[in-house]
Amino acid sequence: MKNFSVVLLLAAVVMSFSSVFVVTEGQRAIVLLFSKVQKDSNDDAVVYGPGLHLKIPFFSQVRRLDARIQTLDGAPDRFVTSEKKDLIVDSFVKWRVNDFSSFYLRARGDKAYAETLLKQKVNNGLRTNFGSRTIREIVSGERSELMAEALVQASESAQELGIEVLDVRVKQINLPNEVSNSIYQRMRAERTAVAKEHRSEGQEKAETIRAEVDRRVTVMLADAERNARGVRGEGDATAAKIYADAYNKDPEFFSFVRSLEAYKNTFKDKNDVMVLSPKSDFFNYMKGANPQ
């Protein structure tokens, strides 16, 4: 009898734990009874919020679903504009579950699977919006309008999954690598051409300045040479006048001094050799010299 009581007590404890489940904050739960979603009198799925709840033990299964706001930030996708130009678009989506029964039935309650379906729906909306606009319109001023329209389309298409789309944002828009490389090469060629044009203009201006400087230098040298010749002529004239005045005052002394200067300049180098006749006029002032 005692053993039977222990068994009953254990069974009661097991039944108690099997009939209770806890839903934490940030979660919602639905209960499956015989693999069917438990519904209320209005035929709506019963959604359990955070707290302690009861269920039928052994026959009920609890499926906990994340009720928090989720971020879908996948790999960038390629879209085509109205100009048939490719763009690489990086976007993200903010979403959350608002119909847990539909979410469980349509997306199997699997977040990864739900995001795969949601990504397709969002991309369809973005593809439609990008396909109706040019690159200039997308980049210049209609980016906000594009995201707003994509949000509306994604919200409508995601309702069947039990998902509420809160926001659709385009983070970055780039050209494909092959197009970017060709554009960069074209820009580089244009910049190179502009640089060559500036260099040629600079060289032309440098040659003009150099020619102007050379002209000025030539003119200045010519003026300096002319002035030097004038000064030299005036100096020669002054010297000739001084010589003439000195000669007129004492011709004999002047001739003597000039002869001494000539002797000095002639015999200053001991290696010089002169062959002259002793009777030459060059030695007139040496003929009467008495040896000491």
Buried (B, 14 or more C-beta within 10 A) or exposed (E): EEEEEEEEEEEEEEEEEBBEBEBEEEBBBBBBEEEEBBBEEEEEBBBBEBEEBEBEEEEBBBBBBBBEEBEBEBEBBEBEBEEEBEBBBBBBBBBBBBBBBBBBBBBEBEBEEBBEBBBEBBBBBBBEBBEEBBBEBBEEEBBEEBBEBBBEBBBEBBBEBBBBBBBBBBEEBEBEEEBEEEEEEEEEEEEEEEEEEEEEEEEEEEEEEEEEEEEEEEEEEEEEEEEEEEEEEEEEEEEEEEEEEBBEEEEEEBEEEBBEEEBEEEEEEEEEEEEEEEEEEBBEBEEEEEEE
